Amino acid sequence: MTFNHFIDGQWQPADSQQSFVTINPATEQPIQSVAAGNSVDIDKAVKAARKAFDHGPWPRLSGKQRGAYLRKIADLINQRLDELARLEVTDNGKPFPEAKWDIEDTAGCFEFYAALAEQMDEQDSETIDLGEPAFTSKAIKEPVGVAGAIIPWNFPMLMAAWKVAPALAAGCTMVLKPSEVTPLTAIALAEIVEQAELPAGVLNIVTGTGPEAGQPLAEHPDVDKMAFTGSVPTGSRIMSMAANQVKNISLELGGKSPLIIFADTDIEQAVEWIMFGIFWNQGQVCSATSRVLVEESLYPQLLERLTEEAKKITIGEGNESGVLLGPLVNEAQYQKVMAAIERGQGEGAKLVCGGGRPEHLHQGYYVEPTIFTEVPEDSWIWQEEIFGPVVCVKSFTSEEQAVQLANDSRFGLAGAVMSNDLQRCDRVACALRAGIIWINCSQPTFVQAPWGGYKQSGIGRELGHWGLNNYLETKQITSYDPQQRWGWYIK
């Protein structure tokens, strides 16, 4: 059996009749055959979304009506919570508790945007004071139109929700292309929206590779807005494609986020947040705090404790009880991370922990928690995103040096600072050139707060009302009162 595309409310095979197989990263064994989409499938999906937007009911429903659909989708996700989490473990490799957390957040995302959709009925226009009695003016929000979304493999269903939920809340229709590495929960989302009786064409899901399906989606002239989460090189290509059509885009790209730890920080808290910041989801997190800067007087003791605890992390298949670190998502990512570790050693960094495959695991794409010290500031592993359980630790002597080292990056997605001096934390948080800053923690993410980066980490913001605004256009409507007899020609 092959899982097909979901287009115009129907399950449709690939135009080419071709398929690809997803692989369980823990066992290296096939899971499921999935339709391999191409430009013909994308064109069908975009035309369905275009028809649903231009002629269907969706953008003409009230916000309250759209919110009811989103709440139903959230309810259906919650009803399948454990099943979807197990599917995510099988497809992605992450430990079950993390997968369950992701699916809970997925349902929560739909619930949040259901509430914002309902509020749109009360906030549909803003009166503008023109200071001219002959004219009245208002600004209204309207859906941008047909949205295309391309999502990554590290948080498959949650990343889908981050784009689908606000787009639908705004009144847009959408074509979603999940990563070909982890498409299974996106297919499950199609089953859920079908069960929720979402109008045909409002959400279309096409599976396939970036070159065969993603590029045609980004280039399609009937797509009004593109939303992408993934690597900087791919984001740059999508930005270039969008520029040819002056198309609305939002990009959430890579990161090399710093975590600054001052000497007055509790060492056990510091170790806990370092490990969560880089080993959660096997380090396959765009905002992972992969550069740790520790004040010199605390550095030796903290490094010793971090190394001790990193060696204790339970590694194994994600459905096994107590596992905190699963396999990387696929062989290609495993090879990239292992090559980065080898490169780091070649550049003169000191490997103090990990760096290889756990001895007790003979299959699956596993990498031990890995710690580097004495990392040159111009080295590849200090400057570039590894996207694996690899952390670089470096000492600093002053607040100014710490901020300088933290900001010396082409990325600016996230950053963190830990200290008992909250005034210093606030000062450093304001000095860091990044879109997301955590104080005395790392990685907590809330649907209510904006998410996005500076510099090469992206354009625009997701989540909160900022995420909804990604899918809205602002229209000015100005009226003239003929009784006022205003004009440059009328006598």
Secondary structure by P-SEA (a helix, b strand, c coil): cbbbbbccccccccccccbbbbbccccccccbbbbbccaaaaaaaaaaaaaaaaccccccccaaaaaaaaaaaaaaaaaaaaaaaaaaaaaccccaaaaaaaaaaaaaaaaaaaaaaaacccccbbbbbcccccbbbbbbbbbccbbbbbbbcccaaaaaaacaaaaaaacccbbbbcccccaaaaaaaaaaaaaaccccccbbbbbccccccaaaaaacccccbbbbbccaaaaaaaaaaaaacccccccccccbbbbbbcccccaaaaaaaaaaacccccccccccccbbbbcccccaaaaaaaaaaaaaccccccccccccccccccaaaaaaaaaaaaaaaaacccccccccccccccccccccbbbbcccccccccccccccccbbbbbbbccaaaaaaaaaccccccccccccccaaaaaaaaaacccccccccccccccccccccccccccccccccaaaaaaabbbbbbbbbccccccccccc
